[in-house]
Amino acid sequence: MDILSGLREKLRFIERFYAEASASFVETKRKIEAEEPPFVPRPFDPERDMDTEPLFLTEWQDADDAINIVGQAALSLVQASLREYLDAFGWLSKMKSRTGRGDWFARYKAFFLEAYDIDWDAGPVPTAQIEEINLARNDIQHTGQEFGMTRRQSKEHHRRFPDGIFAHEIDRQMYADWQDFQPRIYVTAENLREAIRRTEAFCGYLDNHRRFF
């Protein structure tokens, strides 16, 4: 069974899903920044506008949040696709990885080395880069707050990846020397594309070392 093709089909769907689902919000931000209808600013009135926030700031922020949420959903699908590939790998060989509490990624890594003699560290993608996807997905699922849609790096995520690709760029720049600050999770078209690339290359390496079963 060609489980790698199945993974690739999922990843191509996720790419299409993100592009279509985010398009209207990307266009809203573009129109606001270009001052195009319906976001044409009114003439400036110093008595009225001096102490007010920029026009259409709420609309811009809502669109930006929506793009991030679509990205977070897409990244979660990428991580799920990776795990489904790993599960299928074991199912085809009629072998099951160890179950238990703790880090599933570490368990799978040890299982692949023991059961198939496949060393994840020898692959084209550093395993830390795959773990980063997993940590970001966990933060998306588990770091919500009482107000707003913000998700932040967990302490473990921030410790491992203080300059991680899913940390908001503004937060990285402003709080680079503040070790206790946990940046917002921000999924963009660029870092989503990188997560997909990592996943596809990593699973391609595993598939090349898969015995025929």
N, C-alpha and C positions, 0 to 999 in steps of 0.2 A: 504494500500500500504506500502510495506517495504522499506521506504526511507533510513533507516540505511544501508541496504544491498547495495543500490545504492551508498551511500557514500563510503562504504568499497571497492566496486569494483573499484571506481575511485582512491582511495588511493593505492590499490594494483597495478593498472596500473601506477600510478605516480612512485612508487618504481621501477617497471620494466623499465619504461622510463628512469629514472635517471641512473640506473645501466648500461643500454645498451648505452645510449648517452654519458656517461662520460668515458666508459671503455677504449677507444683508447687514450684519453688524460691522464688518470691515468697511462696507460702503457708507454706512452712517458716519463712522469716524472720519472717513475721507471727506465727505460733504461738509461736516462741521469744520474741519481744518482748512478746507478750501473756500469756506463761506458761500457754499452753493445752496440754492433752495432745497428744502424749506428752512435752511439754517443761515439765512442772511441776517447779519447783525443790524440792529436799528442804529440810527445816527447817535453818536455819543452825546450824552447830556451830563455835564459835570455835576449838576445838582442832584441828578437821579442816579447816576452810574458810578460815582466815585467810590462808594463803600460796598458795592455789590460784587458778588462773585462773577467770573466770566460768563458770558452768555452761553447757553447750551452745555454748561459743564455737567449737569446731571445727565443729560442725554449722552454725552461723550463717555462718561464714567459707566453708565449702564451698558453701552455697547461694548466697552472694553471688558467689563466683567463678563458679559455674555460670551465674548470670544474666548476668554480664559476658561469658562465653564465648559464650552464645547471642546476645547483642547483637553481639559481634565478628563472628560468622558472618553475622548479618543485615546488618551494615554492609558486609561484603565483598561480599555479594550485591547490595546497592544500588550499589556502585561498579562491579561487573561489569555490571549492567543499564545503567548510564550509558554505559559503553564500548561495549557491544553496540548501543545506540541510535546512537551516533556512527558505528560501523562500518557499520550498516545504512543510515544516511544517505548515506554515500559509495558504498556498493554500489548503491543505487537510482539514483544519478546516474552510475554507471559511472566513477567517479573514485576514485582511491586516494590516501590521504594519504602523505606522505613517510615512509619508514621510516628507522631509524637509532638510534643509541644516545642516551642522555640522557633528558630529560623528555618523555614521550609527550604529556603534556597541552599543553605549549607547542607541540609540533609540530602537534597537532590544531587548536589555537587559530589558529595562523598559516595552516594549510591552509584552514580555514573562511573566513577573511577573504580569502584569495587566490582560492579556487575559487568561493565563493558570495557574496562580499561581505557576509558576516554577521560583524558585530563582536560578539564575546562580551562585551566590556566595556560594550556598550550595553544589555544585557539586564537583567531585573528582579532577578537574583541576582548579586552581585559575584563575579567569577571566583575570587577568593581563597577564598570560601566553598565553592566546588566543589573547588578544590585541597586544601582542608583535609580533605575526605572522602577524597581520593586518598592524601594523606600518612598519614592514620590507617590506611587499609587496608594500606599498605605496612608500617607499623609492626607491625600485627597479624600479617602474614606473616613478618616478618624480624627481630623484636627479641626472640625467645624466649631464655630463659636456661637454665642447667643444671638448676636446681631451680624448682619452682613453675610457675604458669601466667601469671605477670605479663608484660605487654607494656608497653613504655615509648615515649614520644615519642622519635624520633630527634633528633639535634642540630639538623638542618635544620628539622624539624617544630617543635621547641621555639623555635628562633630566629624562625621565621615566626609561630607562634601560641602565645606563652607563656601566654596565657589562653584557649586553644582549648577548644571545647565538649567535646572528647573527653578532656581531661586530668582526672584524678581531682580532685574538689573539695577533698578534704583536702590533697592535694599542692599544689594551687594556693594554698591558704591558708597552709600551713606553710612553704612554700619560695618565697614570692613574690619575695623579695629575693635568692635564691640562683640566680644565672644558670647555674651548671653543673649544676644538678639537673634531671633529665629526668623529668617526672611520668608516672605510670602511665596507660595507656590504659584508660578506663572507659566502656563503652557502656551507656547507660541507655535506658529507654523514651522519655524526653523528648528526648535528643539524637539517638536513632535517628529519631524522628518528624521532627525538624528536618532531618536529612540527607535523608530522603525528600521533605520539602517542597521543599528546595532543588533536588534533582534533578528533580522533576516540573516545577517552575516554569522551571528552566533549559532543559530539553528542550522544554517548551511554547513558549518563546520561539523556539528554533531551528526548531521545526516550523511556527510561524506565518510564518517567513521562507523556508521550503522551497518551491522552485519545484516544480510538479507533474511528478514523474518517478517 
